[in-house]
Amino acid sequence: MIKKKEIDILRVTHLRGPNIWTYRPVIEAWVDIGELEDFPSNLIPGLTERLTAWLPGMIEHRCGVGERGGFLLRLKEGTWAGHILEHVALELQNLAGMRTGFGKTRGVSVRGVYKVAFRTRQEKVGRAALVTARDLLMAAINDESFDVTAGVAALAELVDSYCLGPSTAHIVEAATERRIPAIRLTEGNLVQLGYGSKQRRIWTAETDQTSAIAEGIASDKDLTKSLLQSCGLPVPEGRMVENEEDAWEAAQDIGIPVVVKPYDGNHGRGVSLDLKTREEVIAAYHLANRKGNGVIVESFISGNEHRLLVVGRKVVAAASGEAAWVTGDGKSNIIKLVDDQINTDPRRGTSEDSPLSALAPEVGAEIILELERQGLTAYSIPTDGQKVLIQRNGNVAFDVTDRVHPSVAEMASLAARVIGLDIAGIDLVAEDISRPLGEQRGAIIEVNASPGLLAHLKPAGGVPRPIGPSIMDHLFGLEQNGRVPIIGISGTQGVTLIARLVAWLIQVTGKHVGLACADGLYLDNRSVDKNNCANWEAGQRLLINRSIGAAVFENGNRMILGEGLAYDKCAVGVVTDSLGHQDLADFYIEDTQDMFKVLRTQVDVVLPDGMAVLNAADHLVVELADLCDGKVIYYAQDADLEVITKHRAAGERAVFLRDGNIVLASGDEETIVLPLGSLKPAKVAQPNSVLAAVAAAWALDITPELIHAGLMTFESKPKKTNY
């Protein structure tokens, strides 16, 4: 047995953007495995068996082997504790309900010390998973007990508390599929999709197009019904009532059976159906009055309740409901019957991701009232074979999208437009959703803002519907991706000047430009923060600014290593040089090859239709070209460098000096921008920085004439005006 009692966690960093490991946020932990360096997994008796017994899902981990069971193979052959820690942390997050898959572990120059990186979707969950993984792994190594169930449950609580809800997560995943970036703005479900002036915002099923007035109308059921009726849509007859006697009087005027419900309720709370007696109406009135502000009595429409989801002008999903019943056995009370016959359904639960809710007949007010109408209580024992109705509504979770009649879909779409909602849940009652409502006395009973999506994403029966892609089409159309031009600049030489000059050249084109660099935070060349803003937080300030039409970022090596990039992808990525590893020894960056891994982060995130701007005079920077998904523009003072010559021969672009002039070259074609000597001395003294900035501007298709104008008018010390 290994005497080592702990794997020491030396440092934990949440890399919040693209980093040296991957494009997505990760937890990076530096761990010291001590004497375990001498004991790979194949030398620790029973370790593999204990881990696979506790975490059988690890058979799905492909690891570097590239196939199912790959990690287990590595365990049997022998791998080290840092690598095992990575996989345990990933599996614990998966078991807690936060799916992840990426991880890497690499040793450093210090014996027994490893950098362990693993994907996480939420920092608190990731950090907790690391600690739990360490404790579990040490228990497995030392052949001690470990309560896996309790550990996973604690992580699951964190997932429920801090991660996006399932509906919002589905929408964000749809955005990711469209390469639309997402920024979570709060610890709740408020999410920004896209950057700067191209952004949109969602709050689950609400968008920045969802009108507050429309939401107010939808919450007023009497007003909603009046507006729908005025547009010729079928609605049940009914009115607001003031007290229990008025409720019974309204029921008699309308004609029984009736429905009694809160005028501002939702999710079926406080709703009572098919009421036929004075006692039933009065009891239902008091229930509805407790659940909302004001009560409506309206005619009862026979049939099944349906929910049609409208996004934009289109019905994208539909679900139907069914009543919940139990059958007596002559021995069990209704509470036990419900638990045995209804709540055992795996589709039911209390969590947000359950398509059907678990029922509690002893505390559910609507159920208690329904039982009273049948002369029962939750503690009654029905006779053998006696059927008892538990719930008439609230089970709308069975997909019927493909059965909806076109005229019904059109009515639902019209109802959403009448109220003014861009996303709406239209509740209607119909015996057969495949027939027009007029043929069956069907009616629209409610219009709901911020409708629940789970019944369509994870129906209790039928086909799940891709709601997220429909919302993306609604918000961004078929072609837009929510992106503004983003330019990232990495390296050590002249990067701040390049960033400021690029921002100015873009501003000359008429765009509102944000700049985060070592000199501060700038909006349209005006300083709004004088501190060093070459960091993740400042970058996020630019990306959430609705006025920004383009953004420029200085990305220092320490920022990449310690925070990650502020954006997910960029239109232009500039790398100036491969120097500086001597200053990064505290990150275990110890030679030029390590430096290459840092700098590639900037090139890895260039969009397929973007460009990398690379210093042709630095051979290590030139090697980055093969990693770029887009095109490459080289720059250098020497036009005759072999790299530039070959690049131009292939018809590609380069920027260089010839006879003192700044030249743009595309294949054999050359365009002189202006003589370098015509610029102010501060810029002439840094020709490489000027060339890099010109190349970045050209990568954005800024014309030579505007580049000329921008170079001539750029002020190295802009006016500092604080907002």
Legacy VTK file of the C-alpha trace (Angstrom):
# vtk DataFile Version 3.0
C-alpha trace
ASCII
DATASET POLYDATA
POINTS 723 float
0.000 0.000 0.000
1.203 3.510 -0.777
1.942 5.506 2.375
1.297 8.827 0.651
-1.877 10.263 2.216
-2.607 13.109 -0.177
-2.267 14.245 -3.726
-1.345 17.872 -3.123
-3.266 20.410 -5.185
-0.790 23.246 -5.610
-2.830 25.671 -7.670
-6.264 25.781 -9.323
-7.124 28.197 -12.146
-10.350 28.606 -14.056
-9.374 29.420 -17.633
-12.570 31.144 -18.738
-11.910 31.349 -22.462
-9.845 29.650 -25.183
-6.499 28.603 -23.725
-3.436 26.453 -24.350
-5.544 23.337 -23.741
-8.737 23.809 -25.720
-11.284 26.280 -27.115
-13.585 25.978 -24.095
-13.312 26.928 -20.399
-11.359 24.439 -18.266
-10.167 23.939 -14.725
-6.374 23.787 -14.712
-4.924 22.247 -11.576
-1.258 21.892 -10.737
-0.868 18.784 -8.595
2.035 17.110 -6.847
1.571 13.334 -6.702
4.671 12.867 -4.553
5.841 9.266 -4.174
2.987 8.125 -6.416
5.317 9.076 -9.242
6.941 5.705 -8.593
3.619 3.868 -8.599
1.614 3.977 -11.837
-1.816 2.368 -11.696
-0.664 -1.100 -12.732
1.583 -1.247 -9.647
-1.228 -0.457 -7.168
-3.113 -3.703 -6.409
-6.901 -3.460 -6.899
-6.896 0.192 -7.992
-8.416 -0.431 -11.417
-11.093 -2.717 -9.967
-12.076 -0.251 -7.244
-12.296 2.667 -9.653
-14.373 0.775 -12.203
-16.710 -0.480 -9.480
-17.268 3.025 -8.154
-17.356 4.730 -11.548
-18.493 2.195 -14.173
-19.273 5.004 -16.619
-15.547 5.491 -17.184
-15.714 2.674 -19.707
-17.009 5.373 -22.095
-13.804 7.428 -21.713
-11.894 6.983 -24.948
-8.753 8.779 -23.746
-5.823 8.956 -26.168
-6.541 5.407 -27.336
-9.494 6.781 -29.320
-12.003 4.034 -28.615
-14.521 3.028 -25.952
-12.684 1.618 -22.962
-9.512 3.455 -23.901
-8.945 4.925 -20.449
-9.528 1.593 -18.713
-6.874 0.120 -20.988
-4.492 2.857 -19.885
-5.296 2.040 -16.249
-4.436 -1.611 -16.735
-1.258 -0.848 -18.665
-0.173 1.763 -16.134
-0.818 5.492 -15.943
-0.095 8.085 -13.277
-2.264 9.641 -10.606
-2.516 13.061 -12.300
-4.013 11.476 -15.420
-6.415 9.369 -13.340
-7.477 12.474 -11.403
-8.438 14.153 -14.684
-10.745 11.306 -15.707
-12.320 10.928 -12.272
-13.137 14.661 -12.188
-14.750 14.403 -15.623
-16.833 11.373 -14.683
-18.028 12.937 -11.428
-19.277 15.967 -13.346
-21.069 13.686 -15.805
-22.742 11.774 -12.975
-23.816 15.064 -11.391
-25.671 16.020 -14.566
-23.129 18.314 -16.220
-21.872 16.549 -19.333
-18.195 17.083 -20.127
-15.581 15.127 -22.003
-12.317 16.972 -22.656
-9.274 16.548 -20.452
-5.481 16.552 -20.687
-2.669 15.968 -18.232
0.959 16.884 -18.793
4.013 16.623 -16.567
6.321 19.580 -15.972
10.039 19.763 -15.304
9.577 19.194 -11.557
9.353 15.516 -10.663
5.862 14.441 -9.607
4.198 17.718 -10.581
1.535 17.685 -13.285
-0.773 20.146 -14.933
-4.258 18.614 -15.033
-6.848 20.305 -17.247
-10.457 19.236 -17.638
-13.532 20.791 -19.186
-16.141 22.315 -16.923
-19.277 24.280 -17.701
-19.334 26.016 -14.318
-16.379 27.040 -12.198
-17.791 26.161 -8.757
-18.840 22.728 -9.952
-15.455 22.131 -11.583
-13.489 23.134 -8.492
-15.666 20.954 -6.255
-15.347 18.032 -8.694
-11.548 18.324 -8.496
-11.519 18.063 -4.705
-14.020 15.187 -4.672
-12.005 13.412 -7.384
-8.818 13.758 -5.348
-10.524 12.307 -2.245
-12.066 9.442 -4.216
-8.796 8.618 -5.940
-6.839 8.572 -2.681
-9.474 6.271 -1.153
-9.108 3.943 -4.145
-5.319 4.010 -3.926
-5.330 3.282 -0.191
-8.162 0.716 -0.417
-10.419 2.782 1.834
-14.179 3.301 1.678
-15.669 6.237 -0.188
-19.323 7.314 -0.418
-19.616 7.921 -4.156
-23.376 8.500 -3.945
-22.957 11.304 -1.408
-20.126 12.874 -3.382
-22.134 12.894 -6.603
-25.225 14.200 -4.779
-23.264 17.162 -3.426
-22.018 17.973 -6.917
-25.534 17.564 -8.337
-26.770 20.186 -5.873
-24.136 22.580 -7.176
-25.171 21.799 -10.762
-28.807 22.551 -9.911
-27.826 25.780 -8.152
-25.293 27.210 -10.568
-25.655 25.698 -14.034
-28.042 26.804 -16.735
-31.462 25.178 -16.623
-32.104 22.451 -19.212
-34.212 24.680 -21.469
-31.679 27.522 -21.534
-28.818 25.062 -21.941
-30.596 23.578 -24.976
-30.902 27.028 -26.558
-27.229 27.792 -25.882
-26.228 24.459 -27.420
-28.231 25.353 -30.517
-26.345 28.660 -30.661
-23.047 26.803 -30.387
-24.067 24.577 -33.303
-24.608 27.744 -35.337
-21.210 29.105 -34.148
-23.031 31.897 -32.360
-21.073 32.845 -29.213
-22.778 32.922 -25.818
-22.037 34.861 -22.630
-23.843 34.090 -19.390
-24.696 37.472 -17.872
-25.926 36.333 -14.447
-25.889 33.223 -12.298
-29.427 32.667 -13.563
-30.628 32.016 -17.105
-29.962 35.434 -18.655
-27.667 34.770 -21.613
-26.236 36.989 -24.331
-25.960 35.412 -27.766
-23.530 37.123 -30.112
-21.205 40.055 -29.447
-21.453 43.841 -29.365
-23.999 45.418 -31.675
-24.970 42.020 -33.160
-25.960 40.495 -29.838
-29.351 39.197 -28.752
-30.411 38.225 -25.251
-32.536 35.370 -23.951
-33.958 34.488 -20.579
-35.024 30.895 -21.213
-38.061 31.363 -23.490
-38.013 35.155 -23.340
-35.938 37.247 -25.729
-34.987 40.882 -26.037
-37.888 41.100 -28.489
-40.398 39.937 -25.875
-42.530 42.929 -25.012
-43.172 43.746 -21.357
-46.578 45.042 -22.423
-47.334 41.737 -24.120
-46.275 39.861 -20.990
-48.593 42.032 -18.949
-51.475 41.319 -21.315
-50.800 37.574 -21.239
-50.904 37.568 -17.440
-54.369 39.178 -17.548
-56.517 36.301 -18.742
-59.685 38.370 -19.068
-57.967 40.971 -21.263
-56.272 38.223 -23.281
-59.584 36.543 -23.978
-61.157 39.843 -24.986
-58.383 40.613 -27.470
-58.451 37.118 -28.961
-62.234 37.228 -29.302
-62.072 40.604 -31.058
-59.859 39.001 -33.714
-62.258 36.154 -34.330
-60.410 33.477 -32.380
-62.522 30.947 -30.471
-62.457 31.438 -26.699
-64.710 30.123 -23.951
-67.453 32.369 -22.664
-66.784 33.733 -19.185
-66.112 36.695 -16.925
-64.319 37.937 -13.830
-66.159 37.367 -10.563
-65.976 39.203 -7.247
-66.928 36.582 -4.653
-68.183 33.037 -4.247
-71.816 33.961 -4.816
-70.902 35.917 -7.935
-68.968 32.864 -9.121
-72.030 30.635 -8.815
-74.201 33.265 -10.458
-71.747 33.484 -13.377
-71.743 29.693 -13.663
-75.532 29.680 -13.938
-75.511 32.474 -16.518
-72.851 30.762 -18.636
-74.286 27.318 -18.182
-72.727 24.420 -16.359
-70.271 22.726 -16.516
-67.755 25.529 -15.977
-64.080 26.175 -15.275
-62.858 28.326 -12.393
-59.300 29.675 -12.482
-57.084 32.573 -11.321
-57.050 35.400 -13.824
-53.249 35.708 -13.552
-52.239 32.104 -12.836
-49.985 29.784 -14.794
-48.940 26.133 -15.092
-52.484 25.008 -14.281
-52.221 26.145 -10.662
-55.570 26.897 -9.078
-57.555 25.671 -12.113
-60.647 23.495 -11.567
-62.472 21.868 -14.491
-65.908 20.441 -15.266
-67.645 21.970 -12.246
-71.364 21.201 -12.046
-72.649 22.082 -8.572
-72.769 25.155 -6.386
-70.509 23.501 -3.809
-67.905 22.631 -6.439
-67.909 26.156 -7.868
-67.578 27.803 -4.449
-64.728 25.489 -3.392
-62.978 26.105 -6.718
-63.440 29.868 -6.289
-61.574 29.843 -2.972
-58.765 27.728 -4.445
-58.346 30.064 -7.424
-58.493 33.120 -5.192
-55.609 31.756 -3.096
-53.518 31.069 -6.188
-53.879 34.457 -7.861
-55.315 37.952 -7.837
-58.858 37.662 -9.068
-60.956 34.777 -10.351
-62.493 33.936 -13.726
-65.450 31.651 -14.352
-65.847 30.396 -17.906
-67.566 27.651 -19.833
-66.006 24.204 -19.763
-64.742 22.965 -23.130
-64.658 19.187 -23.392
-61.536 17.587 -24.818
-57.837 17.336 -24.081
-55.654 20.263 -23.101
-52.926 21.105 -25.628
-49.928 23.438 -25.584
-48.717 24.829 -28.920
-45.336 26.556 -28.874
-45.089 29.529 -31.214
-41.679 30.947 -32.104
-41.818 34.006 -34.326
-44.751 33.328 -36.615
-44.551 29.556 -36.615
-45.804 26.705 -34.446
-42.669 24.648 -33.823
-43.989 22.110 -31.319
-47.220 20.877 -29.787
-48.009 18.693 -26.800
-51.215 17.197 -25.448
-52.248 16.305 -21.937
-53.876 13.354 -20.295
-55.644 12.885 -17.002
-53.950 11.007 -14.167
-55.871 8.112 -12.583
-55.234 5.388 -10.025
-57.003 2.074 -9.535
-57.854 0.924 -6.020
-56.776 -2.417 -4.570
-58.963 -2.362 -1.464
-55.903 -2.056 0.832
-53.913 1.061 -0.044
-54.865 4.671 0.503
-54.674 7.172 -2.337
-51.271 8.498 -1.258
-49.765 5.016 -1.647
-51.650 4.351 -4.867
-50.305 7.566 -6.366
-46.772 6.705 -5.289
-47.031 3.158 -6.659
-48.970 3.793 -9.865
-48.062 7.360 -10.881
-44.893 8.580 -9.202
-42.952 5.431 -10.110
-43.059 6.617 -13.710
-39.411 7.557 -14.434
-40.667 10.571 -16.387
-42.007 12.091 -13.173
-39.928 13.905 -10.630
-39.395 17.110 -8.704
-36.410 18.408 -10.650
-36.558 20.865 -13.523
-35.567 18.263 -16.080
-38.506 15.915 -15.400
-41.180 16.162 -18.130
-43.947 15.222 -15.669
-44.288 16.344 -12.060
-44.500 13.970 -9.134
-47.927 14.218 -7.470
-48.631 14.706 -3.767
-52.355 14.147 -3.091
-52.015 15.064 0.579
-50.730 18.596 -0.111
-51.690 19.475 -3.692
-54.650 21.849 -3.396
-55.999 21.050 -6.867
-55.809 17.305 -6.177
-57.432 17.670 -2.761
-60.358 19.498 -4.357
-60.663 16.904 -7.124
-60.783 14.130 -4.536
-63.400 15.994 -2.491
-65.602 16.141 -5.580
-65.467 12.333 -5.605
-66.187 12.107 -1.870
-62.614 11.117 -1.058
-59.488 12.353 0.700
-55.848 11.467 0.249
-56.236 8.954 3.068
-59.270 7.189 1.623
-58.899 3.534 0.585
-60.688 2.936 -2.749
-62.292 -0.440 -3.295
-60.574 -3.047 -5.435
-60.833 -1.984 -9.082
-62.260 1.480 -8.312
-60.816 4.155 -10.644
-60.054 7.498 -9.020
-59.308 10.676 -10.961
-56.285 12.389 -9.427
-55.542 15.207 -11.852
-57.446 16.481 -14.882
-54.796 18.867 -16.204
-51.102 19.663 -15.758
-49.803 16.642 -17.707
-49.317 18.358 -21.063
-46.164 16.548 -22.117
-47.038 14.175 -24.972
-45.797 15.318 -28.358
-48.440 15.757 -31.081
-46.606 18.234 -33.318
-47.075 16.233 -36.498
-50.832 15.929 -35.929
-51.682 19.635 -35.625
-54.154 20.791 -38.282
-52.807 23.733 -40.347
-55.776 25.914 -39.394
-55.138 25.240 -35.695
-51.483 26.162 -36.129
-52.486 29.381 -37.885
-54.870 30.263 -35.050
-52.131 29.701 -32.488
-49.714 31.873 -34.446
-52.346 34.609 -34.742
-53.040 34.440 -31.005
-49.354 35.071 -30.231
-49.306 38.037 -32.620
-52.522 39.484 -31.177
-50.986 39.510 -27.696
-47.640 40.689 -29.071
-45.403 37.811 -27.994
-42.537 36.604 -30.171
-42.385 33.319 -28.223
-45.616 32.066 -26.702
-47.293 28.971 -25.342
-50.847 28.764 -26.650
-53.111 26.596 -24.497
-56.190 25.254 -26.196
-58.716 22.488 -25.635
-59.711 20.173 -28.461
-60.951 16.638 -28.737
-58.857 16.076 -31.870
-55.939 18.405 -32.657
-55.852 17.119 -36.230
-59.238 18.723 -36.987
-60.207 22.417 -37.190
-61.390 23.836 -33.873
-64.688 24.971 -35.384
-65.680 21.389 -36.097
-65.411 20.326 -32.460
-66.193 23.399 -30.299
-62.493 23.726 -29.467
-61.174 26.964 -27.984
-58.029 28.829 -26.983
-58.029 29.116 -23.213
-54.719 30.887 -22.464
-51.711 32.610 -24.007
-48.534 32.264 -21.957
-45.398 34.366 -22.011
-42.096 32.650 -21.172
-43.545 29.206 -21.909
-41.919 26.080 -20.545
-39.900 24.204 -23.157
-39.180 20.934 -21.396
-42.405 19.233 -22.522
-41.204 19.661 -26.101
-37.512 18.980 -25.505
-38.089 15.905 -23.367
-41.685 14.805 -23.906
-43.237 12.061 -21.822
-44.178 10.461 -25.115
-43.413 11.125 -28.754
-40.566 12.824 -30.581
-38.395 15.553 -28.940
-38.502 18.790 -30.908
-35.458 20.978 -31.707
-36.702 24.188 -30.127
-33.252 25.777 -29.881
-32.597 25.883 -33.652
-36.029 27.453 -34.185
-35.200 30.181 -31.651
-31.838 30.770 -33.359
-33.584 31.162 -36.725
-36.034 33.578 -35.121
-33.317 35.712 -33.518
-30.628 35.608 -36.192
-32.294 34.510 -39.411
-30.702 31.779 -41.467
-27.343 33.455 -42.180
-26.338 35.682 -39.252
-24.043 34.469 -36.487
-24.171 37.396 -34.088
-20.512 38.265 -34.561
-18.763 41.597 -34.935
-15.177 41.754 -36.235
-12.792 40.792 -33.432
-9.050 41.304 -33.696
-6.704 39.670 -31.201
-3.010 40.582 -30.920
-0.463 38.388 -29.131
3.278 38.606 -28.616
5.685 40.829 -26.719
6.866 43.455 -29.208
4.819 46.554 -29.897
1.493 44.812 -29.256
-0.107 47.783 -27.489
0.739 50.144 -30.356
-0.552 47.607 -32.873
-3.810 47.244 -30.954
-4.367 50.995 -30.742
-3.467 51.560 -34.372
-5.753 48.755 -35.592
-8.626 50.168 -33.529
-8.092 53.575 -35.125
-7.935 52.160 -38.658
-11.263 50.408 -38.065
-12.797 53.542 -36.595
-11.869 55.450 -39.753
-14.301 53.167 -41.620
-17.182 54.460 -39.500
-17.551 51.567 -37.058
-17.819 52.036 -33.306
-14.704 50.323 -31.954
-13.826 48.969 -28.530
-10.208 48.415 -27.490
-8.840 46.551 -24.458
-5.064 46.914 -24.119
-2.305 47.642 -21.639
-2.927 51.388 -22.031
-6.533 51.004 -20.866
-10.059 50.498 -22.159
-11.125 52.639 -25.096
-14.413 53.292 -26.828
-13.962 55.060 -30.148
-10.449 56.199 -29.167
-11.681 57.695 -25.882
-10.242 56.308 -22.677
-12.858 54.996 -20.255
-10.439 53.109 -17.976
-6.787 54.135 -17.534
-5.695 50.864 -15.905
-4.089 47.964 -17.713
-7.072 46.372 -19.470
-5.324 43.582 -21.337
-7.342 41.068 -19.330
-10.420 38.862 -19.496
-12.745 41.090 -17.458
-12.084 44.169 -19.590
-12.560 42.111 -22.728
-15.972 40.978 -21.533
-16.947 44.605 -20.950
-16.417 45.229 -24.642
-18.253 42.139 -25.826
-21.431 42.936 -23.872
-21.463 46.579 -25.033
-24.348 46.937 -27.494
-22.739 49.888 -29.274
-19.564 48.053 -30.310
-19.309 47.258 -34.012
-15.759 45.857 -33.780
-13.410 45.021 -30.910
-9.617 44.851 -30.597
-7.844 42.916 -27.841
-4.266 42.855 -26.653
-3.644 39.349 -25.365
-0.509 39.074 -23.279
1.109 35.710 -22.685
0.218 35.819 -18.998
-3.401 36.519 -19.828
-3.555 33.475 -22.114
-1.943 31.279 -19.460
-3.830 32.637 -16.464
-7.285 33.545 -17.786
-7.824 32.446 -21.364
-9.008 34.678 -24.194
-12.038 36.900 -23.643
-13.692 35.793 -26.898
-14.289 32.402 -28.471
-13.265 33.160 -32.067
-11.798 36.106 -33.952
-11.792 37.482 -37.472
-8.101 38.396 -37.290
-5.380 36.966 -35.063
-2.020 38.766 -34.989
1.170 37.170 -33.607
4.227 39.413 -33.485
7.016 37.216 -32.092
7.903 34.072 -30.153
9.974 35.770 -27.450
9.314 35.888 -23.722
9.471 32.352 -22.361
12.147 33.502 -19.893
9.519 35.609 -18.129
7.046 32.728 -17.811
9.022 30.242 -15.756
6.421 30.461 -12.979
3.975 28.881 -15.459
6.509 26.145 -16.333
6.964 27.707 -19.782
10.627 26.929 -20.204
11.605 26.969 -23.887
10.502 28.113 -27.326
8.384 25.013 -27.909
6.405 25.798 -24.771
6.074 29.336 -26.089
4.728 27.961 -29.354
1.866 26.311 -27.433
0.971 29.642 -25.852
1.012 31.585 -29.120
-0.967 28.991 -31.051
-3.962 29.854 -28.848
-4.347 33.094 -30.800
-4.164 31.344 -34.179
-6.333 28.382 -33.194
-9.342 30.678 -32.695
-9.227 32.380 -36.117
-12.532 31.776 -37.902
-12.536 29.774 -41.161
-13.329 32.974 -43.051
-10.810 34.967 -40.991
-7.080 35.604 -41.248
-3.943 35.162 -39.193
-1.411 38.015 -39.446
2.040 36.562 -38.792
5.557 37.965 -38.567
7.424 36.354 -41.463
10.793 37.135 -39.846
10.149 34.823 -36.874
10.427 31.170 -37.941
8.443 29.886 -34.946
5.596 32.325 -35.692
5.658 31.204 -39.330
5.042 27.620 -38.174
1.719 28.764 -36.724
0.359 29.221 -40.245
-0.436 25.509 -40.568
-2.747 25.740 -37.553
-4.937 28.506 -38.949
-8.418 27.566 -40.189
-8.517 30.722 -42.296
-6.040 32.506 -44.566
-2.653 33.976 -43.626
-1.123 37.385 -44.273
2.598 37.635 -43.599
4.316 40.883 -42.748
7.991 41.832 -42.499
10.300 44.696 -43.347
12.146 42.512 -45.871
10.106 41.855 -49.011
12.527 39.170 -50.176
12.152 36.726 -47.301
11.654 33.213 -48.662
8.433 32.817 -46.670
6.934 35.901 -48.287
8.166 34.991 -51.750
6.578 31.525 -51.604
3.388 32.899 -50.101
2.990 35.430 -52.887
3.779 32.802 -55.500
0.755 30.891 -54.214
-1.385 33.996 -54.825
-1.585 34.946 -51.131
-1.118 38.287 -49.383
1.786 39.993 -47.645
2.695 43.429 -46.282
6.277 44.701 -46.354
8.572 47.643 -46.955
10.138 48.382 -50.343
12.167 51.512 -50.958
10.782 52.971 -47.749
7.161 52.447 -48.818
4.507 50.338 -47.100
3.348 47.859 -49.741
0.303 45.600 -49.882
0.965 42.590 -52.095
-1.547 40.034 -53.298
0.228 37.530 -55.491
2.064 39.588 -58.117
-0.091 42.673 -57.589
1.350 45.421 -55.384
-0.226 48.562 -53.932
1.761 51.291 -52.186
-0.045 52.669 -49.145
2.358 55.493 -48.295
6.039 56.126 -47.489
6.883 55.047 -43.937
8.890 58.249 -43.510
5.760 60.366 -43.928
4.506 59.167 -40.576
5.222 60.756 -37.217
8.555 59.719 -35.641
6.958 57.503 -32.979
5.489 55.250 -35.670
8.563 55.313 -37.911
10.568 54.028 -34.943
8.369 50.882 -34.803
7.980 49.794 -38.442
7.079 46.200 -37.563
4.154 47.404 -35.453
2.912 49.612 -38.281
3.187 46.771 -40.790
1.313 44.383 -38.480
-1.483 46.918 -37.972
-1.727 47.601 -41.715
-1.899 43.851 -42.398
-4.675 43.427 -39.807
-6.653 46.285 -41.345
-6.194 44.813 -44.812
-7.378 41.431 -43.482
-10.614 43.224 -42.589
-10.855 44.457 -46.198
-10.211 48.080 -45.242
-9.174 49.840 -48.446
-5.635 51.153 -49.013
-7.045 54.697 -49.193
-8.626 54.429 -45.734
-5.518 52.755 -44.326
-3.500 55.703 -45.656
-5.911 58.170 -44.054
-5.864 56.300 -40.749
-2.083 56.151 -40.573
-1.792 59.868 -41.226
-4.373 60.853 -38.592
-3.535 58.430 -35.777
-2.635 60.107 -32.483
-0.311 58.113 -30.249
-1.606 59.970 -27.175
-5.391 60.291 -27.522
-7.536 62.571 -25.444
-8.444 60.806 -22.174
-12.105 61.368 -21.447
-13.794 59.369 -18.700
-17.474 58.505 -19.000
LINES 1 724
723 0 1 2 3 4 5 6 7 8 9 10 11 12 13 14 15 16 17 18 19 20 21 22 23 24 25 26 27 28 29 30 31 32 33 34 35 36 37 38 39 40 41 42 43 44 45 46 47 48 49 50 51 52 53 54 55 56 57 58 59 60 61 62 63 64 65 66 67 68 69 70 71 72 73 74 75 76 77 78 79 80 81 82 83 84 85 86 87 88 89 90 91 92 93 94 95 96 97 98 99 100 101 102 103 104 105 106 107 108 109 110 111 112 113 114 115 116 117 118 119 120 121 122 123 124 125 126 127 128 129 130 131 132 133 134 135 136 137 138 139 140 141 142 143 144 145 146 147 148 149 150 151 152 153 154 155 156 157 158 159 160 161 162 163 164 165 166 167 168 169 170 171 172 173 174 175 176 177 178 179 180 181 182 183 184 185 186 187 188 189 190 191 192 193 194 195 196 197 198 199 200 201 202 203 204 205 206 207 208 209 210 211 212 213 214 215 216 217 218 219 220 221 222 223 224 225 226 227 228 229 230 231 232 233 234 235 236 237 238 239 240 241 242 243 244 245 246 247 248 249 250 251 252 253 254 255 256 257 258 259 260 261 262 263 264 265 266 267 268 269 270 271 272 273 274 275 276 277 278 279 280 281 282 283 284 285 286 287 288 289 290 291 292 293 294 295 296 297 298 299 300 301 302 303 304 305 306 307 308 309 310 311 312 313 314 315 316 317 318 319 320 321 322 323 324 325 326 327 328 329 330 331 332 333 334 335 336 337 338 339 340 341 342 343 344 345 346 347 348 349 350 351 352 353 354 355 356 357 358 359 360 361 362 363 364 365 366 367 368 369 370 371 372 373 374 375 376 377 378 379 380 381 382 383 384 385 386 387 388 389 390 391 392 393 394 395 396 397 398 399 400 401 402 403 404 405 406 407 408 409 410 411 412 413 414 415 416 417 418 419 420 421 422 423 424 425 426 427 428 429 430 431 432 433 434 435 436 437 438 439 440 441 442 443 444 445 446 447 448 449 450 451 452 453 454 455 456 457 458 459 460 461 462 463 464 465 466 467 468 469 470 471 472 473 474 475 476 477 478 479 480 481 482 483 484 485 486 487 488 489 490 491 492 493 494 495 496 497 498 499 500 501 502 503 504 505 506 507 508 509 510 511 512 513 514 515 516 517 518 519 520 521 522 523 524 525 526 527 528 529 530 531 532 533 534 535 536 537 538 539 540 541 542 543 544 545 546 547 548 549 550 551 552 553 554 555 556 557 558 559 560 561 562 563 564 565 566 567 568 569 570 571 572 573 574 575 576 577 578 579 580 581 582 583 584 585 586 587 588 589 590 591 592 593 594 595 596 597 598 599 600 601 602 603 604 605 606 607 608 609 610 611 612 613 614 615 616 617 618 619 620 621 622 623 624 625 626 627 628 629 630 631 632 633 634 635 636 637 638 639 640 641 642 643 644 645 646 647 648 649 650 651 652 653 654 655 656 657 658 659 660 661 662 663 664 665 666 667 668 669 670 671 672 673 674 675 676 677 678 679 680 681 682 683 684 685 686 687 688 689 690 691 692 693 694 695 696 697 698 699 700 701 702 703 704 705 706 707 708 709 710 711 712 713 714 715 716 717 718 719 720 721 722
